[in-house]
């Protein structure tokens, strides 16, 4: 089993649905320790992606899909999450460029490139209470699953589960990057909205791989 | 919360349309992508200056577009940075061949989107320099945060850098002036009430009836501490103390004192703040030679104030005094 363009399209469409469903939850998380726009911005961005997917020509690769996602998110989301998620998808597109089908090892390359792109732009480390706290464990868990010979869906599932755990694990942290960093100890007890949306996006990737 | 709006989704577009109609002698607005630009842009041979950021801080930045200040302003959604596309378009609109300076408040979203836009504009052959303002002394531990925020001092950077561009300084020189203002200005603010982002419909934070937040940024996001309401003079002391010790400001210096309203505090209260701030500076042997009092960088309808102190030298004073013709600042012309 490998995953290809159908999976990439399904992943992004599922993501748009999931972000819309969790819009209020993300706004609430962001209002607690940020400025309350995360759900609104991501919903606007992924809603704008959907019609762009329809314009992709036949024979498009997963890389083509991710490129459209990247440029649309960069030009519609704003805030910090637009450039960060946009760069993640841009780097993911580069990692799997030219491939019609992606195997387990390819998925690990994709996730690694996306994570590295976010680090490059946002300059956050693990433990800073940002989306990196979801992405980094996701990369590690995906890589471990691929090394043990897991199939593509299992690799994605391992990554998503680690991202979900990583998002929950941001709750006791003090933030060192982003708007929440100004709260100091008062950010403790709140989940990072970017880590939460990252976990939702990675879970959508699993649901698309059926 | 009552607001004088139509659809929350149209707040920024409708406000910019009204702004452009009201100040048609100074600016024009592009609607897609959304930005506000000097009517006479691009001014050939002059450095163009672009600033921008989330809306809700009016008159910043659109109110500062015009002769002697900004070439263009890029308003994002309320409290959300604009995306790179309109920043690139505004950059091109003000490029008179001498390069473009981006003045960016140090907020993660603004920095990331302006960075991306600067890369894109450079790829199109426009020389872009960026100055990130970070005058907020409330953020103490810059190492472990996203750094000090760009707040009230940004207004002074925009005025003085704009004057330098207008007199014909090169891009490097205008950027150096902007850096110099940023390096010599310190700001701290206080919120008495929260504010409500139109599409959120609820306050972004809560304060008890007798509580105030010392050290806020321009969205009401917290800074140092939450305390019980005190008389104005005591609050001014709390804001000025960290400002004066940070640079530090010293006896014998000449300064510009900027008392800014956060949107919901009347001038009658801002002048009470100014009165005591000037007294305290005088006690320290610091001479206030220029001042600015009013609502210039706001957080929607939030009640509160920020105090900025800028150490002046002869050149910065001359550039401050230079003619300016914008919707929000106008003198000498």
HADDOCK unambig.tbl for C-alpha pairs under 7 A between the chains (distance, minus, plus):
assign (segid A and resid 31 and name CA) (segid B and resid 204 and name CA) 5.47 0.50 0.50
assign (segid A and resid 35 and name CA) (segid B and resid 204 and name CA) 6.43 0.50 0.50
assign (segid A and resid 36 and name CA) (segid B and resid 204 and name CA) 6.54 0.50 0.50
assign (segid A and resid 74 and name CA) (segid B and resid 83 and name CA) 6.58 0.50 0.50
assign (segid A and resid 75 and name CA) (segid B and resid 83 and name CA) 5.35 0.50 0.50
assign (segid A and resid 75 and name CA) (segid B and resid 84 and name CA) 6.28 0.50 0.50
assign (segid A and resid 75 and name CA) (segid B and resid 85 and name CA) 5.99 0.50 0.50
assign (segid A and resid 76 and name CA) (segid B and resid 83 and name CA) 6.32 0.50 0.50
assign (segid A and resid 77 and name CA) (segid B and resid 83 and name CA) 6.81 0.50 0.50
assign (segid A and resid 78 and name CA) (segid B and resid 80 and name CA) 6.33 0.50 0.50
assign (segid A and resid 78 and name CA) (segid B and resid 81 and name CA) 5.27 0.50 0.50
assign (segid A and resid 78 and name CA) (segid B and resid 82 and name CA) 5.24 0.50 0.50
assign (segid A and resid 78 and name CA) (segid B and resid 83 and name CA) 4.57 0.50 0.50
assign (segid A and resid 79 and name CA) (segid B and resid 80 and name CA) 5.01 0.50 0.50
assign (segid A and resid 79 and name CA) (segid B and resid 81 and name CA) 4.57 0.50 0.50
assign (segid A and resid 79 and name CA) (segid B and resid 82 and name CA) 6.96 0.50 0.50
assign (segid A and resid 79 and name CA) (segid B and resid 109 and name CA) 4.19 0.50 0.50
assign (segid A and resid 79 and name CA) (segid B and resid 110 and name CA) 6.73 0.50 0.50
assign (segid A and resid 80 and name CA) (segid B and resid 108 and name CA) 5.79 0.50 0.50
assign (segid A and resid 80 and name CA) (segid B and resid 109 and name CA) 3.65 0.50 0.50
assign (segid A and resid 80 and name CA) (segid B and resid 112 and name CA) 6.39 0.50 0.50
assign (segid A and resid 83 and name CA) (segid B and resid 112 and name CA) 6.34 0.50 0.50
assign (segid A and resid 83 and name CA) (segid B and resid 113 and name CA) 6.41 0.50 0.50
assign (segid A and resid 176 and name CA) (segid B and resid 144 and name CA) 4.90 0.50 0.50
assign (segid A and resid 176 and name CA) (segid B and resid 145 and name CA) 4.47 0.50 0.50
assign (segid A and resid 176 and name CA) (segid B and resid 146 and name CA) 6.57 0.50 0.50
assign (segid A and resid 177 and name CA) (segid B and resid 145 and name CA) 5.25 0.50 0.50
assign (segid A and resid 177 and name CA) (segid B and resid 146 and name CA) 4.73 0.50 0.50
assign (segid A and resid 178 and name CA) (segid B and resid 108 and name CA) 5.80 0.50 0.50
assign (segid A and resid 178 and name CA) (segid B and resid 146 and name CA) 5.53 0.50 0.50
assign (segid A and resid 181 and name CA) (segid B and resid 145 and name CA) 4.86 0.50 0.50
assign (segid A and resid 181 and name CA) (segid B and resid 146 and name CA) 6.38 0.50 0.50
assign (segid A and resid 182 and name CA) (segid B and resid 139 and name CA) 6.88 0.50 0.50
assign (segid A and resid 182 and name CA) (segid B and resid 145 and name CA) 6.45 0.50 0.50
assign (segid A and resid 182 and name CA) (segid B and resid 222 and name CA) 6.22 0.50 0.50
assign (segid A and resid 182 and name CA) (segid B and resid 223 and name CA) 5.93 0.50 0.50
assign (segid A and resid 183 and name CA) (segid B and resid 222 and name CA) 5.84 0.50 0.50
assign (segid A and resid 183 and name CA) (segid B and resid 223 and name CA) 6.69 0.50 0.50
